[in-house]
Each structure stands twice: as C-alpha cells, then as structure tokens.
Amino acid sequence: MNAASPHDRLVRRVAVAAIALSAVSVSETSNAQSHGEATTAQRARVDSLFADFAAVGAPGAAVVVARGDTTVFAKGYGLADVEHNVPVTPATSFRLASVTKQFTAAGILTLVEAGSLRLDDSLGALLEHVPNYASAVTVRQLLTHTSGVQDYEPLLGVGEGPQLHDRDVLTLLHRAKGLYFKAGTSWRYSNSGYALLALVIERTSGETFASYLRRHIFDGAGMPTAVAHVDGVDTVANRAYGHSGAAGAWRRTDQSRTSAVLGDGGVYASAEEVARWSAALGRNSVLTAESVRAATTPAVLASGVTTSYGFGWFLDMHHGRRRQRHEGDSIGFRSAIQRYPDDGLTVVVLVNRGAAPIDGLSDGVANIFLDR
C-alpha cells in the first residue's frame, strides 16, 4: 500500500482531533473567557488541532484569537522556511491570498469617504482601455462579485510565462467575448474584479496600490509590516514561504504566474496584524461605521435575491452566530479570518502549505472559543 501523503495525513488528523476535542469540558473555558484569556484546556485543544503543523521539518501555521483589542491566544507552529529551519511565530508574514480582497475593498471605501469616487461609478468612466462589454459595470458590482466580469485565470491558459500584474488582467479581459451574465443579475466569484479595483485605486488616488494601502489602511490598523508585495521593490519582513507536499516530503512552491497580481491576493501580513485589522474595524479607526456596515451587508441582486457576500467578506451564520469571514487559497498558502461581531471574537489562521484544510482548521479554532 502507498504511503499516505502529508496532506492526507493532515486531513485525517484534523478530523480525528475535531471528534476528540468535542469531549473536552468547557467549564474552565467559560471561566477564563470572562478574564479575556485562553484556558489551559483551550490551548491544549488548539495545539491538538495543529499537531501535524508542529512536526519536525514541516511548514506550519500561525493562529491568533482576539476578543476586541485583547489577544486571548497567539501561537506559531512549524516552520516559515523549511530550507533554513525558520520557525513560525504570530509575527510571521504570510501571503494572505484572497483575504487581501477586504483590504482592496477598504481602499475603495476610503476613496468613497473622501468623495473621490462613488460606488455606482462605472468602470468605463474610471479606467482607460476597458472592454466595451464591461464599461457599464459599477464599482459596487466589482466589490460584490455581481459584475459578471470573467475570471482571468481561465483566460490565461496553461503553460509557463512571466508573472501577471493587475494591468495585465485588464489586457487579458479583452480576450473574453463578454460578461458571464448581465451585471447585477447574478453572483459569481471573480478575481478579475479585484484586480480592476486595484487599478481604480491607483488611477483615482495617483498612488501605487501598495503605497495607498500603506498610508490609508495598514498604518491606521496597526499593521507595520503588512505590504502589497512587489518583488524587487519591497521586502516582506519575517516572511513565510509557501510549500507543497509530494512523495512524503515538502518542497517550496511560493510563487505562480498569478502571484504578482495584487488586488485579488497580493498582501502579506502576520496573523497578529490581521487580528489588529479586525479590531480597527470594530473601533472605526480605519473606516467609518457607515463604510463597515456597507462592507458587511450582503449584496442584493436586481431580482431582489440576497447574496452572501458584501465588499470583500462572505457573510453567513455559524452555530447560530453572525459571521464575517474570508478564506484565501494560493500556491503554497492557505489563509482565513473569521469575525463574530456579536461576540467580539476574531479568529485568524495562516498556513504556508498547500492543500491544508483551512475551512476545518479555522472552524475548529472558532468552535473552541465559541464553546462548541
């Protein structure tokens, strides 16, 4: 029989840990949460959930749990750089992949707050060289994935080639014959929309996307090492490198052709910084209360049907609690943030290995601190 791959072993471990952890008493948990600290039992349960990430020589994970501005759990597991044996800490910067989208959305909202653009402005009025079929698409529709703009990756095709940038996404869209559907009539996730939004930020502000996020988002949120990473221009501090498992071993798989597209997935940040970002949203120190409400309100289609997506946030319920969440999936990385606004709880899980079961991991941590 063939040996199980690192991914297969991880999936089984998460499933077994979830069953075993359900039997742990929560009496100590309830007592400690009143003091804003994780209990010994909670810490043990998280450690068990991430036991495979702590294996010798394995890429790892960072986990941070916060209640408002108070961090109640923060720990790193495994290695940020397997080749050089660098451990993961809560301050390690991971590629956030699609968790980036909420920062791109926030950048747009700061421009709206400043009166520099409106959510219902059309793409054709904001950018040059937009395909005719997409010129009437609005900023709001791009934010909510109701634009119908085709995802650029299928347009790219297969094979090797230079890395794409946000501007290249606009060029690729000229290969498409039209929208997936009439804008505003349906919902379909499209990375292209957020690459276009990054271009809107640059054109409207006169700054690069990276510098705009630094000045208007990261600085206000207390994220000093976060960066929309441009190779050769900046340095990612405390960087984790992506890895994939094959033949019982780990190999570095940190970049793909699409890794340099910034608006849809190019931000690097640490788990502790992402938790600070969540706290900043709660304090309205980066966005106004009105903007936060807009970002976390589900979009409504022309038919009146409500979607489960706002501006860079999936919006749903988990065990009867309102949840604002997003996951990221990029070569060698998985990421997740979950916010429970009625509980003041934020869960951040960042992983530098491909195919990790990020939904199960982030749900597992949330359940521990929601007393499930």
Secondary structure as UniProt FT lines:
FT   HELIX           6..21
FT   TURN            22..23
FT   HELIX           27..33
FT   TURN            34..36
FT   HELIX           40..49
FT   HELIX           51..54
FT   TURN            56..57
FT   STRAND          61..67
FT   TURN            68..69
FT   STRAND          70..77
FT   STRAND          79..81
FT   TURN            82..85
FT   STRAND          86..87
FT   TURN            90..91
FT   STRAND          93..95
FT   HELIX           97..100
FT   HELIX           101..113
FT   TURN            114..115
FT   TURN            119..120
FT   HELIX           123..126
FT   HELIX           132..134
FT   TURN            135..136
FT   HELIX           139..143
FT   TURN            144..145
FT   HELIX           152..156
FT   HELIX           166..172
FT   HELIX           173..175
FT   TURN            183..184
FT   HELIX           191..205
FT   HELIX           209..213
FT   HELIX           214..218
FT   HELIX           219..221
FT   TURN            224..225
FT   STRAND          227..228
FT   TURN            231..233
FT   TURN            237..238
FT   STRAND          243..246
FT   TURN            247..248
FT   STRAND          249..252
FT   TURN            257..260
FT   TURN            263..265
FT   STRAND          267..270
FT   HELIX           271..283
FT   HELIX           289..295
FT   TURN            302..303
FT   STRAND          314..318
FT   TURN            319..320
FT   STRAND          321..330
FT   TURN            331..332
FT   STRAND          333..340
FT   TURN            341..344
FT   STRAND          345..351
FT   TURN            354..355
FT   HELIX           358..369
FT   TURN            370..371
//
